[in-house]
Amino acid sequence: MDPVSLGVIVFFLAINVVAFLIMFFDKLSSRKAGAERISEGLLFFMAAVFGSVGVYAGMFAFRHKTRKWYFIIGIPVLILQNCALLYVAYGFLTGNIW
């Protein structure tokens, strides 16, 4: 495996693990009265910066934000956006854009 592919994969996995853990910590905070919560804006930001798979997995693993229509629709759209951007970024980094 070439170094560019490995770098893209490691980056993608790392950001998704962080996004998954953020969903976990927000779920824990939601159960405590008066606890400081993670904003929905941060969750969407994490999804937009290539963490959409982690946010989506966290939604269903922890049953968190699954009643919010904008998460049910928005996160899968961001997964498609993330895949498209990763494809283009990989193409530019390897010189094989098309």
Biotite code that builds the C-alpha atoms (Angstrom):
import biotite.structure as struc

atoms = struc.array([
    struc.Atom([0.000, 0.000, 0.000], chain_id="A", res_id=1, res_name="MET", atom_name="CA", element="C"),
    struc.Atom([1.404, 3.382, -0.972], chain_id="A", res_id=2, res_name="ASP", atom_name="CA", element="C"),
    struc.Atom([1.978, 6.041, 1.720], chain_id="A", res_id=3, res_name="PRO", atom_name="CA", element="C"),
    struc.Atom([-0.766, 8.337, 0.385], chain_id="A", res_id=4, res_name="VAL", atom_name="CA", element="C"),
    struc.Atom([-3.414, 5.616, 0.653], chain_id="A", res_id=5, res_name="SER", atom_name="CA", element="C"),
    struc.Atom([-2.240, 4.699, 4.120], chain_id="A", res_id=6, res_name="LEU", atom_name="CA", element="C"),
    struc.Atom([-2.306, 8.343, 5.217], chain_id="A", res_id=7, res_name="GLY", atom_name="CA", element="C"),
    struc.Atom([-5.844, 8.868, 3.900], chain_id="A", res_id=8, res_name="VAL", atom_name="CA", element="C"),
    struc.Atom([-7.072, 5.692, 5.593], chain_id="A", res_id=9, res_name="ILE", atom_name="CA", element="C"),
    struc.Atom([-5.434, 6.532, 8.938], chain_id="A", res_id=10, res_name="VAL", atom_name="CA", element="C"),
    struc.Atom([-6.834, 10.084, 8.836], chain_id="A", res_id=11, res_name="PHE", atom_name="CA", element="C"),
    struc.Atom([-10.330, 8.835, 7.981], chain_id="A", res_id=12, res_name="PHE", atom_name="CA", element="C"),
    struc.Atom([-10.280, 6.196, 10.730], chain_id="A", res_id=13, res_name="LEU", atom_name="CA", element="C"),
    struc.Atom([-8.918, 8.602, 13.355], chain_id="A", res_id=14, res_name="ALA", atom_name="CA", element="C"),
    struc.Atom([-11.485, 11.329, 12.719], chain_id="A", res_id=15, res_name="ILE", atom_name="CA", element="C"),
    struc.Atom([-14.313, 8.775, 12.757], chain_id="A", res_id=16, res_name="ASN", atom_name="CA", element="C"),
    struc.Atom([-13.170, 7.254, 16.048], chain_id="A", res_id=17, res_name="VAL", atom_name="CA", element="C"),
    struc.Atom([-13.111, 10.752, 17.560], chain_id="A", res_id=18, res_name="VAL", atom_name="CA", element="C"),
    struc.Atom([-16.604, 11.482, 16.184], chain_id="A", res_id=19, res_name="ALA", atom_name="CA", element="C"),
    struc.Atom([-17.888, 8.162, 17.572], chain_id="A", res_id=20, res_name="PHE", atom_name="CA", element="C"),
    struc.Atom([-16.463, 8.966, 21.005], chain_id="A", res_id=21, res_name="LEU", atom_name="CA", element="C"),
    struc.Atom([-17.986, 12.447, 20.952], chain_id="A", res_id=22, res_name="ILE", atom_name="CA", element="C"),
    struc.Atom([-21.395, 10.867, 20.320], chain_id="A", res_id=23, res_name="MET", atom_name="CA", element="C"),
    struc.Atom([-20.752, 8.520, 23.251], chain_id="A", res_id=24, res_name="PHE", atom_name="CA", element="C"),
    struc.Atom([-19.809, 11.359, 25.607], chain_id="A", res_id=25, res_name="PHE", atom_name="CA", element="C"),
    struc.Atom([-22.836, 13.393, 24.545], chain_id="A", res_id=26, res_name="ASP", atom_name="CA", element="C"),
    struc.Atom([-25.086, 10.409, 25.216], chain_id="A", res_id=27, res_name="LYS", atom_name="CA", element="C"),
    struc.Atom([-23.569, 10.044, 28.683], chain_id="A", res_id=28, res_name="LEU", atom_name="CA", element="C"),
    struc.Atom([-24.087, 13.765, 29.317], chain_id="A", res_id=29, res_name="SER", atom_name="CA", element="C"),
    struc.Atom([-27.698, 13.575, 28.167], chain_id="A", res_id=30, res_name="SER", atom_name="CA", element="C"),
    struc.Atom([-28.512, 11.194, 31.001], chain_id="A", res_id=31, res_name="ARG", atom_name="CA", element="C"),
    struc.Atom([-27.151, 13.492, 33.708], chain_id="A", res_id=32, res_name="LYS", atom_name="CA", element="C"),
    struc.Atom([-29.289, 16.374, 34.882], chain_id="A", res_id=33, res_name="ALA", atom_name="CA", element="C"),
    struc.Atom([-27.537, 19.718, 34.450], chain_id="A", res_id=34, res_name="GLY", atom_name="CA", element="C"),
    struc.Atom([-24.515, 18.270, 32.673], chain_id="A", res_id=35, res_name="ALA", atom_name="CA", element="C"),
    struc.Atom([-22.849, 20.329, 29.980], chain_id="A", res_id=36, res_name="GLU", atom_name="CA", element="C"),
    struc.Atom([-23.767, 18.944, 26.558], chain_id="A", res_id=37, res_name="ARG", atom_name="CA", element="C"),
    struc.Atom([-21.956, 18.839, 23.251], chain_id="A", res_id=38, res_name="ILE", atom_name="CA", element="C"),
    struc.Atom([-23.721, 21.082, 20.766], chain_id="A", res_id=39, res_name="SER", atom_name="CA", element="C"),
    struc.Atom([-25.460, 19.676, 17.725], chain_id="A", res_id=40, res_name="GLU", atom_name="CA", element="C"),
    struc.Atom([-23.396, 22.126, 15.693], chain_id="A", res_id=41, res_name="GLY", atom_name="CA", element="C"),
    struc.Atom([-20.197, 20.413, 16.820], chain_id="A", res_id=42, res_name="LEU", atom_name="CA", element="C"),
    struc.Atom([-21.651, 17.020, 15.947], chain_id="A", res_id=43, res_name="LEU", atom_name="CA", element="C"),
    struc.Atom([-22.494, 18.235, 12.441], chain_id="A", res_id=44, res_name="PHE", atom_name="CA", element="C"),
    struc.Atom([-19.078, 19.884, 12.160], chain_id="A", res_id=45, res_name="PHE", atom_name="CA", element="C"),
    struc.Atom([-17.393, 16.580, 13.020], chain_id="A", res_id=46, res_name="MET", atom_name="CA", element="C"),
    struc.Atom([-19.549, 14.872, 10.395], chain_id="A", res_id=47, res_name="ALA", atom_name="CA", element="C"),
    struc.Atom([-18.661, 17.514, 7.800], chain_id="A", res_id=48, res_name="ALA", atom_name="CA", element="C"),
    struc.Atom([-14.904, 17.144, 8.372], chain_id="A", res_id=49, res_name="VAL", atom_name="CA", element="C"),
    struc.Atom([-14.917, 13.451, 7.433], chain_id="A", res_id=50, res_name="PHE", atom_name="CA", element="C"),
    struc.Atom([-16.353, 12.070, 10.677], chain_id="A", res_id=51, res_name="GLY", atom_name="CA", element="C"),
    struc.Atom([-19.804, 11.312, 9.299], chain_id="A", res_id=52, res_name="SER", atom_name="CA", element="C"),
    struc.Atom([-19.418, 7.534, 9.501], chain_id="A", res_id=53, res_name="VAL", atom_name="CA", element="C"),
    struc.Atom([-18.427, 7.791, 13.171], chain_id="A", res_id=54, res_name="GLY", atom_name="CA", element="C"),
    struc.Atom([-21.354, 10.086, 13.970], chain_id="A", res_id=55, res_name="VAL", atom_name="CA", element="C"),
    struc.Atom([-23.759, 7.793, 12.108], chain_id="A", res_id=56, res_name="TYR", atom_name="CA", element="C"),
    struc.Atom([-22.408, 4.700, 13.861], chain_id="A", res_id=57, res_name="ALA", atom_name="CA", element="C"),
    struc.Atom([-22.658, 6.498, 17.209], chain_id="A", res_id=58, res_name="GLY", atom_name="CA", element="C"),
    struc.Atom([-26.244, 7.483, 16.508], chain_id="A", res_id=59, res_name="MET", atom_name="CA", element="C"),
    struc.Atom([-27.328, 3.890, 16.276], chain_id="A", res_id=60, res_name="PHE", atom_name="CA", element="C"),
    struc.Atom([-24.844, 2.289, 18.678], chain_id="A", res_id=61, res_name="ALA", atom_name="CA", element="C"),
    struc.Atom([-25.947, 4.596, 21.496], chain_id="A", res_id=62, res_name="PHE", atom_name="CA", element="C"),
    struc.Atom([-29.475, 5.383, 20.213], chain_id="A", res_id=63, res_name="ARG", atom_name="CA", element="C"),
    struc.Atom([-28.607, 9.051, 20.311], chain_id="A", res_id=64, res_name="HIS", atom_name="CA", element="C"),
    struc.Atom([-30.139, 11.770, 18.091], chain_id="A", res_id=65, res_name="LYS", atom_name="CA", element="C"),
    struc.Atom([-32.113, 9.144, 16.173], chain_id="A", res_id=66, res_name="THR", atom_name="CA", element="C"),
    struc.Atom([-35.386, 11.064, 16.587], chain_id="A", res_id=67, res_name="ARG", atom_name="CA", element="C"),
    struc.Atom([-34.038, 14.249, 15.042], chain_id="A", res_id=68, res_name="LYS", atom_name="CA", element="C"),
    struc.Atom([-34.969, 14.349, 11.360], chain_id="A", res_id=69, res_name="TRP", atom_name="CA", element="C"),
    struc.Atom([-32.025, 16.557, 10.483], chain_id="A", res_id=70, res_name="TYR", atom_name="CA", element="C"),
    struc.Atom([-29.629, 13.916, 11.831], chain_id="A", res_id=71, res_name="PHE", atom_name="CA", element="C"),
    struc.Atom([-31.461, 11.064, 10.100], chain_id="A", res_id=72, res_name="ILE", atom_name="CA", element="C"),
    struc.Atom([-31.290, 12.869, 6.739], chain_id="A", res_id=73, res_name="ILE", atom_name="CA", element="C"),
    struc.Atom([-28.242, 15.093, 7.169], chain_id="A", res_id=74, res_name="GLY", atom_name="CA", element="C"),
    struc.Atom([-25.645, 12.591, 8.316], chain_id="A", res_id=75, res_name="ILE", atom_name="CA", element="C"),
    struc.Atom([-26.136, 10.159, 5.379], chain_id="A", res_id=76, res_name="PRO", atom_name="CA", element="C"),
    struc.Atom([-25.895, 13.142, 3.004], chain_id="A", res_id=77, res_name="VAL", atom_name="CA", element="C"),
    struc.Atom([-22.631, 14.093, 4.694], chain_id="A", res_id=78, res_name="LEU", atom_name="CA", element="C"),
    struc.Atom([-21.400, 10.501, 4.295], chain_id="A", res_id=79, res_name="ILE", atom_name="CA", element="C"),
    struc.Atom([-21.874, 10.867, 0.529], chain_id="A", res_id=80, res_name="LEU", atom_name="CA", element="C"),
    struc.Atom([-20.153, 14.255, 0.594], chain_id="A", res_id=81, res_name="GLN", atom_name="CA", element="C"),
    struc.Atom([-17.242, 12.829, 2.607], chain_id="A", res_id=82, res_name="ASN", atom_name="CA", element="C"),
    struc.Atom([-16.813, 9.934, 0.173], chain_id="A", res_id=83, res_name="CYS", atom_name="CA", element="C"),
    struc.Atom([-16.810, 12.273, -2.811], chain_id="A", res_id=84, res_name="ALA", atom_name="CA", element="C"),
    struc.Atom([-14.270, 14.611, -1.227], chain_id="A", res_id=85, res_name="LEU", atom_name="CA", element="C"),
    struc.Atom([-12.015, 11.734, -0.184], chain_id="A", res_id=86, res_name="LEU", atom_name="CA", element="C"),
    struc.Atom([-12.112, 10.393, -3.734], chain_id="A", res_id=87, res_name="TYR", atom_name="CA", element="C"),
    struc.Atom([-11.165, 13.782, -5.173], chain_id="A", res_id=88, res_name="VAL", atom_name="CA", element="C"),
    struc.Atom([-8.471, 14.379, -2.532], chain_id="A", res_id=89, res_name="ALA", atom_name="CA", element="C"),
    struc.Atom([-6.967, 10.962, -3.173], chain_id="A", res_id=90, res_name="TYR", atom_name="CA", element="C"),
    struc.Atom([-6.989, 11.643, -6.907], chain_id="A", res_id=91, res_name="GLY", atom_name="CA", element="C"),
    struc.Atom([-5.174, 14.939, -6.461], chain_id="A", res_id=92, res_name="PHE", atom_name="CA", element="C"),
    struc.Atom([-2.621, 13.461, -4.064], chain_id="A", res_id=93, res_name="LEU", atom_name="CA", element="C"),
    struc.Atom([-1.799, 10.545, -6.379], chain_id="A", res_id=94, res_name="THR", atom_name="CA", element="C"),
    struc.Atom([-2.110, 12.468, -9.636], chain_id="A", res_id=95, res_name="GLY", atom_name="CA", element="C"),
    struc.Atom([-4.847, 10.122, -10.899], chain_id="A", res_id=96, res_name="ASN", atom_name="CA", element="C"),
    struc.Atom([-7.804, 12.436, -10.636], chain_id="A", res_id=97, res_name="ILE", atom_name="CA", element="C"),
    struc.Atom([-9.878, 10.771, -13.372], chain_id="A", res_id=98, res_name="TRP", atom_name="CA", element="C"),
])
